[in-house]
Amino acid sequence: MKFAANLTLLSLGSASAFAPANLNAPKTSQSALYMGAEAGTPLRIGTRGSPLALAQAYMTRTLLMEQFPELAEEGALEICVMKTQGDMILDKSLMELGGKGLFTKELDVALLGDEVDICVHSMKDVPTWIPDGTVLPCTLEREDTNDAFISGSDEVKCLDDLPDNAVIGTASLRRQAQLMAKNPTWTCVNFRGNVQTRLRKLDDGEVDATLLAIAGLKRMDMQGCATTVLDWDEMLPAVAQGAIGIQCRDDDERAIKYITGLNHEPTLACVNSERAFLAALDGNCKTPIAGQAKIIDGKMHFRGLISMPDGSVTFRTESVGEIADGVALGTAAGEKLKADAGDKFFEMMVEMSPQQVLGQLTKK
């Protein structure tokens, strides 16, 4: 089994798999995992319960402890794990379930209900709007934004090695569209679940290959599973891929003080540009959209695309501007693609049922 060794290193859904080695195993309750004894009022960190989400929550916890000595004291931080609808329903595509908010709604409710103080998100899962009463003032320094190509065969080293009629597992219409534009004979099948579940399906021969964000693999120390990493010329990443955002209530001065201390300005500038692009397109899970901003030699470089799900029609844009004008750059890119594609393109995407949009996707 090609990935068996990597999978046995992790206990699925177990927070202790990502805890620093010098910590005692955390106590668990129905709603939260407690870090050490209760002392004073802990800063409560809300997170999903997937292995990747937990890895990101523990990373945030470590950064807070390193940046603020008072948070390194026992009981100062508490990780609260919550299940979202997107985590619980895995036999349907995200599009059929209603979109990206499926991974954030329960955390939003907990934040506004004062059950947690901050929420740690994969920014690509966060809708372009956030609930009133909350803010997202922090993005951590971004990891590699590219996609990893993972082959089930040692003989297949890159995308070009895949034969005609290969079956690729992906739940992403963005990836599907770009793959099928490359080779229309390939079939993309719905492939959901956490990273470990997807690799197990690949190991079991359900598909010939899959694509995952290399950022997530790196955060779980599983980058060795990648056959190769695709640069943005070969596979343009999702908006905000590789970025972690931290949300809090807009009137919580304590939380704002702590999380703004972790903010990485270049990452925030790029993510804000990409999210402005997505907002201009009114993007949803029915439309394959990719967008990426990079700071190169003091300038912001932006690339974006929209496509039909089968990759038969694609519109692209590229632009360069000042970093301070990143949001305007992203907005202009989105408006350009909207004009290039025309109203009919977007009307069709809205009117099509999830089954029609999925096209060649066959559920596994």
N, C-alpha and C positions, 0 to 999 in steps of 0.2 A: 504494500500500500504506500503510494508515493508520499502522502502527507500525514501518515499515521503518527509518526514521531512528533510532529508539530502539534497535532491535535491532542495527544495525550498529555502534553505539558500544561494544558489549561483545563480547569474544571468548569464546564459550561455554566454561565450565570453566577459563578462564584466570585464574590468581591475579593476574597482572600487571595485569589490567584494574582491580583494586581497590587496587593498591599506591599509596602516596603518590608524587606525581610526582618527588620529589627522590631516590627510591631507585633504585639500579641494578636491572636486571631480575634476579630471584632465580635462583640455580642450582636445578636440579631433580634429584631422585633418584627411585627407584621408590616410596619411601614418604613423602618429605617435601620441602618447599620450604625452603631455607635462607636466612635473612635475614642477608646479610653473612658475613664470615669467622668461623670458629669461634673462640671465645675463652672460656676457662673452661668452666663448665657452663651452657649456655643454659636458659632456661625454655621448655619445649616446649609449644606451643599446639596441641591437637588440634581438627580441624574436618572437617566434610564438605566435598566438593569442588564443590558447586553454587555458581553465582555469588553467590547471596544468602548462603550460609554463609561463603564467602570474604570477602565484604564485612563480615560481622559479625566474623570473626576479625581482619581488618585493623583494624577499629574498636577491638576489644579491645586489640590490640597498641599502637595509638596512645595509648589511654588509659593503659596501663601505662607507656609511655615518658614521658608527660606527668606522671604522678603520682610516678614513681620514677626519679630521674636515672640511677641505675646501670643501669636497663633500657634507657636510651637509647643506651648504648654499643654499638658494633658487635659483633655476634655474641651479644648478651645474650638475644635472643629468636629462637625458631625456630618456624615454622608447619609443622605436620605434617598433610598432607591425606590423608584416608581415604575410601574408598568404602563406603557402607553398602548393605545389601540393598535398602532402600527406594529408594535412588538408582539401583540397577542394574535393577530390575524395574519397568517403567513401563506394561506392558500389562495390569496387574491393579489392582483397587482396593485401597486399604490394608486394607480389611476382609477381602478374600480372602487377603491376604498374612499377616494375623495381628495387625495393630494398630500402635500408635505406636512400640513398641520397635524397629521396623525401622530407625529413623533414629538410634538411639543404641547399639545392642548392640556394634557394632564399636569404637566409641569407648570404651565401658565396658571392653571387653577390653584395649584399648591402655593405658588408664589403670591398670588393675590389674596389667598386665604391665610397667609402668614404661617404656612406649614413649613416653608423653607425660606431662606434669606437670599440665596443666589441659585441660579440654574446654569449648568454647564451643557452647552449644545455643540453638536457638529453644525457649523453654520450653513452647510448646504441643505440641512433639513428645516431651517427656520424660514417661515414665510416672509415676504418682503414687508408685511405689516406685523407689528407686535401689539399686544393689548394695551389699551390706555392704562396708565398707572405703572407701566414698566419701562425700563430703558435697557439698552445693550451698549454700554460704554466701553467694553473691553473685548479685544480679540487677542489671543495669545500669539506669539510668533509662529508663523505658518510653517507647516511641514511641507515636504515635496508635494506639489499639487497634482502630479500626473497619475495616470492609471497604470496598474500592473497587469500585464498579460500573463495568465497562468494556464499552462498546458497540462493535459492529462497524460501526454506521451513525451518520453524523453527525446523522441525524434523530431518533435515540433518545437522549434526554438523561438519562433516569432510569428506574427500574424500571417506573413506571406507564406509560411510553411503549411498553413492549414489548407487541406484539400477542398475542392468543391464539395458542396453539400454537407460541410461540417456543421455540427450543432454546438452553439455557444450559449452558455447560461448567463443571462443578465436580466435584471428587473428594470433596467434603465433604458428608456426610449432614446435618450441622448446617445448612449453607446450603441444601441441597436441601429439607429439611423446611420451613424458613421461607419459601422461595420458593414451594413448592407450596401452602402454606397461604394464600398471597397470591393465587395463580392456579393452580388445579388443572389447567388446560389446558397449562401450560408443561411441557416435557420437559427433564430434567436428564441430561446424558450424562457419563460418566467422562472426566475431563480432568486427566491427570497430567503430570509433567515440570516442569522449572524454569520460572521466570517467562517467560523468553524463548521457550521452546518453546510455552507456552500462548498467548502473544500472537501468535506466528507462526500457530498454528492458527486463532485468531480472525481474523487478517488474511486467511487462506486461505479464509474463509467456512465453516469446519466447524461453527461455532455462530454464534448471533446476538449473544451476550454472554457474559461471564464475570465472576466475582468473585474478587478477590485481596485479601490483607491490605495496606492502604495502608502499613503499617510497612515491609514488604519493599520496596515500590516506592520509598519515600523513602530507604531505606538504599542503594539502587542509583541514586539520583538519577533515577528513572523515574516520579515522581509525576505528571508531565504526561500519562501514558498513561491516568490515571483520568478517566472521564467525570464521575463524581460520587462523593462519599464518603457512605456510609450511616451514620446515627447509630444508637445502640443501640436506639432505639424502632422502627427499620425492620428492622434485622438485628443481633440480639444476637451479639457476637463469641464466639470459642472461648475456653475457659479458657486463661489465660496468653498470649493473643495479643498480639503487640507487645513481648514481654519477652524479653530475652536472659539466660540463666543461665550461670554458670561453675562447673564441677565440678572437684574435685580429690580426691586420696586423703586420708583422715581423719587420717593421721599425718604428712603433708607440711607441716611448719611454715612452710617458705619459701613454698610456693604459697598456703597459707592467708593468710599475712601480706599477700601482694600482692593477691590477689583480694578479700579483705574490704575493702581500701582503696578498691575501686571500687564497693562495694555502695551501692545507693540504697534507703534504708529504706522510704520510702512504697511504692515498687514491690514490694519484697520482701513487705511486709505484704499488699498486694492479691493478689499471686500466690499467697502461702501460703493466703489465704482461698479463692481460686478452686480451688486444688488440693485443699483440704480438702473442698470441695463435690463435686468429681469423685470423690474417694476414698469419700465417703459413699454415692455412687451406684454405686460400683464400675464407673465408666464405662469403656466400650470403644468400638471403632470400629464396632460394630453399632448403637449407640444414638445418635441425634442429641441432643447435649447442648451447651448454651451457658451460659456463666457469666461474669459480669463484676463486679468490685469497683472502686469509685471512691471516692476521698476527696474529700468536698465539705463545705466549712465545718467542718473538723475532725472529721467523722463518716465512717464507712465505710458506703457505700450498696452493697447487693448485689442483683443480679438474676440469676435463673437460669431455665432451661427444659429440659424433656425433651419429646421428641415421637416420634410414629411417623414413619418415613422419608418417607411421602407427605404429611406435614403434616396428616393427617386428625384427629389427636388430639394436643393439646399441653397440657402442664401448666406453669404459671409460678409463680414466687415472687419477692417483693421484701421486703427488710428493711433496717433501719438500725441501726447499733450503734457502739460505741467501736472505735477503730483497734486498740487493744491486744487486743480480743476478736475479731479478724478470723477466726482459724481456727475459733473456736466459731461465729461467724456463718455461715461457709461450711458447716460441718458440719451445723448446724441446718437450713440451706436445703436441703441434699441429703437429709437425713432427712425433711423435710417433703414434698418431691417424691416421694420413695420411697413414703411413706405415701399420698399423694394418688393416685399411679398404681396402687398395689396390686401384689401379688406376681404376678398374672397377666400384667400388662404386661411385667415384666422376664423372666419365664419364657418368654414368647413370643419376646422379642428374643434370648434365649440359644438357644432351640431352632431358630429360623429359620436356614436356610442363607444364606450370603452372597448367593446369587442371589435368594432370596426377599426378603431385606431390601432389596436394591438396587431392587426394584420396577421403576420406569420407567427406571432407568438403562440406557442402551444404550451399550456400549463404542464409543469412537471409535478 
